[in-house]
């Protein structure tokens, strides 16, 4: 609420399915109600929205957050807005060396693009580019 009052955006990455299971979906969703962007991976989306397909999970979670991105690893990503906008992006095909930092690199690319006014498609493309860069090398710090 304080960020919104100051004209700032808010984003939350759910970060891990195990803690979500421990606190329960209702509690977590009450904590993030009204955020501008919620990022979840497929496991987190399943905990929070049930065993639906990524688009349906995103639509269910968009009742809480204005925008939801479901990160699907090698299957790409899905962006859903409360307004009904739905965008999917395939993953980049690269040789996977180390998955350390892939989700963080994806989030960094997505946020950097989105916050500079990129379309959902462009933001997802930047995110999947950085996620691919992260998994194609050892360590969690892709250059780009």
GUDRENKE-447578 format. One record per residue: x, y, z of N, C-alpha, C in turn; residue number from 1; residue in three letters. Coordinates in Angstrom, 1 decimal. Atoms other than C-alpha are relative to their C-alpha. Example, Ala and Ser with C-alpha at 12.3 -4.5 7.8 and 13.67 -1.06 7.14 Angstrom:
NODE       nu       nv       nw      cau      cav      caw       cu       cv       cw   dolum   lummar
NODE      0.9     -1.2      0.0     12.3     -4.5      7.8      0.9      1.2      0.0       1      Ala
NODE     -0.9     -1.1      0.0     13.7     -1.1      7.1     -0.8      1.1      0.8       2      Ser
# end
This chain:
NODE       nu       nv       nw      cau      cav      caw       cu       cv       cw   dolum   lummar
NODE      0.8     -1.2      0.0      0.0      0.0      0.0      0.9      1.3      0.0       1      Unk
NODE     -0.9     -1.2      0.0      2.9      2.4      0.8      0.6      0.2     -1.3       2      Unk
NODE     -0.6     -0.1      1.3      4.5      1.7     -2.5     -1.0      0.6     -1.0       3      Unk
NODE      1.0     -0.4      0.9      1.3      2.2     -4.4     -0.3      1.5      0.2       4      Unk
NODE      0.2     -1.4     -0.3      0.7      5.5     -2.6      1.1      0.9     -0.5       5      Unk
NODE     -1.1     -0.8      0.5      4.1      6.7     -3.8      0.1     -0.2     -1.5       6      Unk
NODE     -0.1      0.2      1.4      3.4      5.6     -7.4      0.9     -1.1     -0.4       7      Unk
NODE     -0.9      1.1      0.4      5.7      2.6     -7.3     -0.7     -1.3     -0.3       8      Unk
NODE      0.5      1.3      0.3      5.1     -0.9     -8.6      0.5     -1.0      1.0       9      Unk
NODE     -0.4      1.0     -0.9      5.3     -4.0     -6.6      0.0     -1.4     -0.7      10      Unk
NODE     -0.1      1.3      0.6      6.4     -7.5     -7.6      0.5     -1.0      1.1      11      Unk
NODE     -0.3      1.0     -0.9      6.7    -10.7     -5.7      0.3     -1.3     -0.8      12      Unk
NODE     -0.3      1.4      0.6      8.4    -14.0     -6.7     -0.3     -0.9      1.2      13      Unk
NODE      0.5      0.9     -1.1      6.8    -16.8     -4.7      1.2     -0.8      0.6      14      Unk
NODE     -1.3      0.5     -0.5     10.3    -18.3     -4.4      0.1     -1.5      0.3      15      Unk
NODE     -0.2      1.4     -0.3      9.6    -21.9     -3.2     -1.3     -0.6      0.4      16      Unk
NODE      1.2      0.7     -0.3      6.8    -24.4     -3.1     -0.2     -0.5      1.4      17      Unk
NODE      0.0      0.6     -1.4      7.7    -25.9      0.3     -0.6      1.0      1.0      18      Unk
NODE      0.6     -0.9     -0.9      7.1    -22.8      2.3     -1.4      0.4     -0.3      19      Unk
NODE      1.4     -0.3      0.4      3.9    -22.1      0.4     -0.9     -1.0      0.5      20      Unk
NODE      0.8      1.1     -0.6      2.6    -25.5      1.4     -0.1      0.1      1.5      21      Unk
NODE      0.0     -0.1     -1.5      3.6    -24.8      5.0     -0.9      1.1      0.5      22      Unk
NODE      0.8     -1.1     -0.4      1.8    -21.5      5.3     -1.4     -0.1     -0.6      23      Unk
NODE      1.3      0.1      0.7     -1.0    -22.4      2.9     -0.3      1.1     -1.0      24      Unk
NODE      0.2     -1.0      1.0     -2.2    -20.7     -0.2     -0.8      1.2      0.4      25      Unk
NODE      0.8     -1.1     -0.4     -4.8    -18.6      1.5      0.8      1.1      0.7      26      Unk
NODE     -0.8     -0.9     -0.7     -2.3    -17.0      3.8      1.0      0.8     -0.9      27      Unk
NODE     -0.9     -0.6      0.9      0.3    -16.3      1.1     -0.8      1.0     -0.9      28      Unk
NODE      0.7     -0.9      0.9     -2.3    -14.9     -1.3     -0.5      1.3      0.7      29      Unk
NODE      0.4     -1.2     -0.7     -3.6    -12.6      1.4      1.2      1.0      0.2      30      Unk
NODE     -1.2     -0.8     -0.1      0.0    -11.3      1.8      0.3      0.8     -1.2      31      Unk
NODE     -0.4     -0.6      1.2      0.4    -10.5     -1.8     -1.2      0.7     -0.8      32      Unk
NODE      1.2     -0.6      0.6     -3.1     -9.2     -2.6      0.3      1.4     -0.6      33      Unk
NODE     -0.1     -1.3      0.6     -3.0     -6.3     -5.1      1.4      0.3     -0.6      34      Unk
NODE     -1.3     -0.3      0.6      0.7     -6.7     -6.2     -0.2      0.2     -1.5      35      Unk
NODE      0.0     -0.3      1.4      1.4     -5.5     -9.7      0.4     -1.3     -0.8      36      Unk
NODE     -0.6      1.2      0.7      3.3     -8.7    -10.7      0.3     -1.1      1.0      37      Unk
NODE     -0.3      1.1     -0.8      3.4    -12.1     -9.2      0.7     -1.0     -0.9      38      Unk
NODE     -0.7      1.0      0.8      6.0    -14.6    -10.5     -0.1     -1.3      0.8      39      Unk
NODE      0.1      1.3     -0.6      5.5    -18.3     -9.8      0.6     -1.0     -1.0      40      Unk
NODE     -0.4      1.1      0.9      7.1    -21.5    -11.2     -1.2     -1.0      0.0      41      Unk
NODE      1.1      1.0      0.1      4.9    -24.5    -12.0     -0.3     -0.6      1.3      42      Unk
NODE      0.2      0.6     -1.3      5.3    -26.1     -8.6     -0.8      1.0      0.9      43      Unk
NODE      0.7     -1.0     -0.9      4.3    -22.8     -6.8     -1.4      0.3     -0.5      44      Unk
NODE      1.3     -0.3      0.6      1.4    -22.2     -9.2     -0.9     -1.2      0.4      45      Unk
NODE      0.8      1.1     -0.3      0.1    -25.7     -8.5     -0.4      0.0      1.5      46      Unk
NODE      0.3     -0.2     -1.4      0.3    -25.1     -4.7     -1.1      1.1      0.2      47      Unk
NODE      0.9     -1.2     -0.2     -1.5    -21.7     -5.0     -1.3     -0.1     -0.8      48      Unk
NODE      1.2      0.0      0.8     -4.0    -22.5     -7.8     -0.5     -1.3     -0.4      49      Unk
NODE      0.4      1.3      0.4     -4.3    -26.2     -8.1      0.6     -0.5     -1.2      50      Unk
NODE     -0.6      0.7      1.1     -3.4    -28.6    -10.8     -0.5      0.3     -1.3      51      Unk
NODE      0.6     -0.4      1.3     -4.7    -26.6    -13.7      1.2      0.3     -1.0      52      Unk
NODE     -1.1     -0.4      1.0     -2.8    -25.7    -16.9      0.5      1.4      0.3      53      Unk
NODE     -0.6     -1.3     -0.4     -0.5    -22.6    -16.7     -0.9      1.2     -0.3      54      Unk
NODE      0.8     -1.1      0.3     -3.0    -20.3    -18.4     -1.2      0.1      1.1      55      Unk
NODE      1.1      0.0     -1.0     -5.8    -21.4    -16.0      0.5      0.4      1.4      56      Unk
NODE     -0.7     -0.4     -1.3     -3.4    -21.1    -13.0      0.2      1.5      0.0      57      Unk
NODE     -0.2     -1.4      0.1     -2.5    -17.6    -14.1     -1.2      0.8      0.1      58      Unk
NODE      1.3     -0.7     -0.1     -6.1    -16.6    -14.5     -0.5      0.0      1.5      59      Unk
NODE      0.4      0.1     -1.4     -6.9    -17.9    -11.0      0.8      0.9      0.9      60      Unk
NODE     -0.8     -0.8     -0.8     -4.0    -16.1     -9.5     -0.1      1.5     -0.3      61      Unk
NODE      0.2     -1.4      0.4     -4.8    -12.9    -11.4     -1.2      0.6      0.8      62      Unk
NODE      1.1     -0.6     -0.9     -7.8    -12.5     -9.0      0.7      0.7      1.2      63      Unk
NODE     -0.7     -0.6     -1.1     -5.1    -11.6     -6.4      1.0      1.0     -0.5      64      Unk
NODE     -1.0     -0.9      0.5     -2.3    -10.0     -8.4     -0.5      0.6     -1.4      65      Unk
NODE      0.4     -0.6      1.3     -2.8     -7.6    -11.4      0.6     -0.8     -1.2      66      Unk
NODE     -0.6      0.8      1.0     -0.4     -9.7    -13.5      0.7     -1.2      0.6      67      Unk
NODE     -0.6      1.2     -0.5      0.9    -13.2    -13.1      0.9     -0.6     -1.1      68      Unk
NODE     -0.8      0.7      0.9      3.8    -14.9    -14.8      0.3     -1.4      0.6      69      Unk
NODE     -0.3      1.4     -0.4      4.0    -18.7    -14.6      1.3     -0.4     -0.8      70      Unk
NODE     -1.3      0.4      0.6      7.6    -19.8    -15.2      0.0     -1.5     -0.1      71      Unk
NODE      0.2      1.4      0.3      7.5    -23.2    -16.9      1.3     -0.7     -0.4      72      Unk
NODE     -1.3      0.7      0.3     11.3    -24.0    -17.2      0.1     -0.2     -1.5      73      Unk
NODE     -0.2      0.4      1.4     12.0    -25.8    -20.5     -1.2      0.2     -0.9      74      Unk
NODE      1.3     -0.1      0.8      8.3    -25.3    -21.5     -0.3      1.5     -0.3      75      Unk
NODE      0.3     -1.5      0.2      8.6    -21.4    -21.5     -0.7      0.6      1.1      76      Unk
NODE      0.6     -0.8     -1.1      6.5    -19.0    -19.6     -1.4      0.5     -0.5      77      Unk
NODE      1.3     -0.5      0.3      2.9    -17.7    -19.5     -0.2      1.3      0.8      78      Unk
NODE      0.3     -1.3     -0.6      1.9    -14.0    -18.7     -1.5      0.1     -0.1      79      Unk
NODE      1.5     -0.2      0.0     -1.7    -13.4    -17.6     -0.3      1.3      0.8      80      Unk
NODE      0.5     -1.2     -0.7     -3.3    -10.1    -16.7     -1.4     -0.1      0.4      81      Unk
NODE      1.4      0.0     -0.5     -6.4     -9.5    -14.7     -1.0      0.4     -1.1      82      Unk
NODE      0.9     -0.5      1.1     -7.8     -7.7    -17.8     -0.3     -1.1     -1.0      83      Unk
NODE      0.2      1.0      1.0     -7.6    -11.0    -19.7      1.1     -0.3     -1.0      84      Unk
NODE     -1.1      0.2      0.9     -4.4    -10.6    -21.6      0.7     -1.3      0.3      85      Unk
NODE     -0.7      1.3     -0.2     -2.7    -13.9    -22.1      1.1     -0.1     -1.1      86      Unk
NODE     -1.1      0.1      0.9      0.8    -14.3    -23.6      0.8     -1.1      0.4      87      Unk
NODE     -1.0      1.0     -0.3      3.0    -17.3    -23.9      1.2      0.2     -0.8      88      Unk
NODE     -1.3     -0.1      0.6      6.6    -17.5    -24.7      0.7     -1.4      0.1      89      Unk
NODE     -0.8      1.3     -0.1      8.6    -20.7    -25.6      1.3      0.3      0.7      90      Unk
NODE     -1.3     -0.1     -0.6     11.8    -21.4    -23.8      1.0      0.0     -1.1      91      Unk
NODE     -1.1      0.1      1.0     15.1    -20.9    -25.7      0.6     -1.4      0.1      92      Unk
NODE     -0.6      1.3      0.0     16.6    -24.2    -26.7      1.5      0.1      0.1      93      Unk
NODE     -1.5      0.0     -0.2     20.1    -24.4    -25.2      0.4     -1.3      0.8      94      Unk
NODE     -0.5      1.1     -0.8     22.3    -27.1    -23.7      0.0      0.5      1.5      95      Unk
NODE      0.1     -0.3     -1.5     21.6    -27.1    -19.9      1.2     -0.5      0.7      96      Unk
NODE     -1.2      0.4     -0.7     24.8    -27.0    -17.9     -0.2      0.1      1.5      97      Unk
NODE      0.3     -0.2     -1.5     23.6    -25.7    -14.5     -1.2      0.9      0.1      98      Unk
NODE      1.2     -0.8     -0.1     20.2    -24.4    -13.5      0.1      1.0      1.1      99      Unk
NODE     -0.1     -1.0     -1.1     21.5    -22.3    -10.6     -0.2      1.4     -0.5     100      Unk
NODE      0.2     -1.4      0.4     20.2    -18.8    -10.9     -0.9      0.2     -1.1     101      Unk
NODE      0.8     -0.1      1.2     17.9    -19.5    -13.9     -1.3      0.8      0.4     102      Unk
NODE      1.2     -0.8     -0.3     14.8    -18.2    -12.1      0.2      1.4      0.3     103      Unk
NODE     -0.3     -1.4     -0.3     16.5    -15.1    -10.8      0.4      0.7     -1.2     104      Unk
NODE     -0.4     -0.6      1.2     18.0    -14.4    -14.2     -1.3      0.3     -0.8     105      Unk
NODE      1.3     -0.2      0.7     14.5    -14.8    -15.7     -0.7      1.2      0.6     106      Unk
NODE      0.7     -1.1     -0.7     13.0    -12.5    -13.1      0.7      1.4     -0.3     107      Unk
NODE     -0.7     -1.2      0.3     15.7     -9.9    -13.7     -0.3      0.5     -1.4     108      Unk
NODE      0.3     -0.4      1.3     15.1     -9.8    -17.4     -1.4      0.4     -0.2     109      Unk
NODE      1.4     -0.4      0.0     11.4     -9.7    -17.0     -0.3      1.4      0.6     110      Unk
NODE      0.2     -1.2     -0.7     11.4     -6.9    -14.5      0.7      1.2     -0.7     111      Unk
NODE     -0.7     -1.1      0.6     14.0     -4.8    -16.3     -0.8      0.4     -1.3     112      Unk
NODE      0.7     -0.3      1.2     12.0     -5.0    -19.5     -1.4      0.6      0.3     113      Unk
NODE      1.4     -0.5     -0.4      8.5     -4.5    -17.9      0.1      1.4      0.6     114      Unk
NODE     -0.1     -1.3     -0.7      9.7     -1.5    -15.8      0.4      1.1     -1.0     115      Unk
NODE     -0.3     -1.1      1.0     10.9      0.3    -18.9     -1.1      0.1     -1.1     116      Unk
NODE      1.2     -0.2      0.9      7.5     -0.1    -20.6     -0.1     -1.1     -1.1     117      Unk
NODE      0.1      1.1      1.0      8.1     -3.3    -22.7     -1.4     -0.6      0.0     118      Unk
NODE      1.2      0.7      0.1      5.1     -5.2    -23.9      0.2     -1.4      0.8     119      Unk
NODE     -0.2      1.4     -0.6      4.4     -8.6    -22.2      0.8     -0.9     -0.8     120      Unk
NODE     -0.8      0.8      0.9      5.8    -10.3    -25.2      1.5      0.3      0.1     121      Unk
NODE     -1.4     -0.4     -0.1      9.0     -8.3    -25.1      0.6     -0.4      1.3     122      Unk
NODE     -0.5      0.3     -1.3      9.4     -8.7    -21.4      0.2     -1.5      0.2     123      Unk
NODE     -0.2      1.4      0.0      8.9    -12.5    -21.7      1.2     -0.4     -0.8     124      Unk
NODE     -1.1      0.4      0.8     11.4    -12.7    -24.5      1.3      0.4      0.7     125      Unk
NODE     -1.2     -0.4     -0.8     14.0    -10.8    -22.4      0.3     -1.0      1.1     126      Unk
NODE     -0.1      1.0     -1.1     13.3    -13.1    -19.5      0.5     -1.3     -0.4     127      Unk
NODE     -0.4      1.4      0.4     13.6    -16.3    -21.4      1.5      0.1     -0.6     128      Unk
NODE     -1.4     -0.1      0.4     16.9    -15.0    -23.0      0.9     -0.1      1.1     129      Unk
NODE     -1.0      0.0     -1.2     18.5    -14.4    -19.6     -0.1     -1.4      0.7     130      Unk
NODE      0.1      1.4     -0.6     17.1    -17.7    -18.2      0.8     -1.0     -0.8     131      Unk
NODE     -0.8      0.9      0.9     18.6    -19.5    -21.2      1.5      0.2      0.2     132      Unk
NODE     -1.4     -0.3     -0.3     21.9    -17.7    -20.6      0.5     -0.6      1.3     133      Unk
NODE     -0.3      0.5     -1.3     21.9    -18.7    -17.0      0.2     -1.6      0.0     134      Unk
NODE     -0.1      1.5     -0.1     21.4    -22.5    -17.6      1.1     -0.5     -0.9     135      Unk
NODE     -1.0      0.5      1.0     23.9    -22.6    -20.4      1.5      0.1      0.5     136      Unk
NODE     -1.4     -0.2     -0.6     26.9    -21.9    -18.1      0.0     -0.4      1.4     137      Unk
NODE     -0.2      0.3     -1.4     28.2    -22.9    -14.7     -0.1      1.3      0.8     138      Unk
NODE      0.1     -1.1     -0.9     27.2    -20.5    -12.0     -1.2      0.8     -0.2     139      Unk
NODE      1.2     -0.7      0.0     24.5    -18.0    -11.4      0.0      1.4     -0.5     140      Unk
NODE     -0.1     -1.4      0.5     25.7    -14.9    -13.2      0.2      0.2     -1.5     141      Unk
NODE     -0.1     -0.2      1.4     25.0    -14.7    -16.9      0.3      1.4     -0.3     142      Unk
NODE     -0.4     -1.4      0.5     26.5    -11.7    -18.7     -1.1      0.3     -1.1     143      Unk
NODE      1.0     -0.4      1.0     23.9     -9.8    -20.7     -0.9      0.9      0.5     144      Unk
# end
